[in-house]
Amino acid sequence: MATLYLVGTPIGNLGDITFRAIETLKNVDFIACEDTRVTKKLCHHYDIQTPLKSYHEHNKAQQTDYLISLLTEGHDVALVSDAGLPLISDPGYELVVEAHQYDIHVETVPGPNAGLTALMASGLPSYKYTFLGFLPRKDKDKVDILQERMYQDSTLIIYESPFRVVEMLKAIIKVDSNRRVAIGRELTKKFEQIVMHEATTLLNALQDGDIPQKGEFVILIEGAQPLETEQWFESLSIIEHVNHYISEQDLKPKKAIKLVAEDRHMKTGEVYDIYHEVN
């Protein structure tokens, strides 16, 4: 039985590849890759003559079966993504699952990762982090995930395209406009940029052009700070807490519910249901 190699490739600078990765790509029988045009540049740079097979999001169903057949026939196959590690927000999961089901040996050849590269230089806590990859495109879905995750004490790592990075910052601001956020772009390339500020400052920098909306982005969000040992509202029920804001600050119920959700690190919908006694 042959081996399926999961090979990490450079995320920008072609020099960021291991000797083992080059040797593996030269010695396998086939290289499965997202975009043959991208991988051809890497292969040309390192004089890798191995035949390429297309394997991407839109053909993975049929190509998984084809690659498994090659492996069961004794051909070694290397799986690469356009940049970074296969399977990490890139195709390959289905192929690995099938390989295990056929008892095909799977071997990892580690390499660069954009999320961790940005985290190292971000200035945000790196001892505890959560990788979320690409969030949903719809604004409401983004905010729902951020409301749940941004109140955890873990730095969040998110990938985003230059076409939607502004919308991502706006979604973060809806949850917490003062939260510290880092943006990394063009990582390991000539114009690499890693900037850390409060979310509103970064949004202004993107809109003003101080941070160009070019290249793939990594967005890192600081985890929530530990709660104080005792909060002023701890003796109040959620309903009493909402009513406090309504009576003391003359707020509408909707705004009061949002503030209570922020105070208690809950989803707004959960507070709404409790306040309005929705079963």
Disulfide bonds with the S-S distance in Angstrom:
none
